[in-house]
Amino acid sequence: QVQLVESGGGSVQDGGSLTISCSASEDMYCMAWFRQAPGTEREAVAVIDPTGRTEYGQAVKGRFTISQDDAENTLYLQMNNLKPEDTAMYYCAALGPAADHCDLGTGMDYWGKGTLVTISS
């Protein structure tokens, strides 16, 4: 059974930086970060495909960077210039090797339990 485990969440002040990680139990075709704040719908943050191509949600473009360490099956999200509106539970998501499509709108097969990121003003 595929497991995705996020880590690295915490509290940061407005304008600060934070990097969160996701460890996958096996090699994934497509990996992504989503977030959900209380009372809001889940939002796609960033995705990375097997070629390394990345795509970002409009709200985080230019501030967040998604990357992966293929050897370690680990996904990262470096977040800079954080704002209070970035406060949310951040979830790692992935598609297995049978997938053939990977972008922000792609439905994911596997999900982690999330890591909480809180930005204080």
Summary of the structure (lengths in Angstrom):
residues: 121
radius of gyration: 13.3
end to end distance: 40.0
largest distance: 43.3
contacts: 372
relative contact order: 0.33
helix: 5%
strand: 49%
